[in-house]
Amino acid sequence: MFTFISQHFLLLTQHCSKDCSKHFSKRLSQNSPSLWKMFLSVLAAIFGVQSEQNHQRDFNKGSAWKFAFLGFVALIVFIIAVILLTRWALSLAGA
């Protein structure tokens, strides 16, 4: 089974030259911002600060679904943090 998979993998890699893979990775990196950049953009949106350059990048090359998902995750993390901080503050106050 392993030899069958490795043979097919070798055939696929032979068909795609180095130029093809460079072109594909370059286009992939140009089309969408990285996960880290998207996370930073979501944080900037939460606080209401974002540079015009990053704003344009996000709207021109970013996927709205990815930003919405990251925003939802950030919202859930924020709510959990507020709940935990409130419980901690109440326990310090003796309530």
Residue pairs with C-beta under 8 A, 6 or more apart in sequence:
30 61
31 61
32 61
32 62
32 63
32 66
33 41
33 57
33 58
33 61
33 62
37 54
37 57
38 58
38 62
38 66
38 67
38 70
39 70
39 74
40 54
41 50
41 54
41 58
41 62
41 67
42 67
42 70
42 71
42 74
43 74
44 50
44 54
45 71
46 71
46 74
46 78
58 67
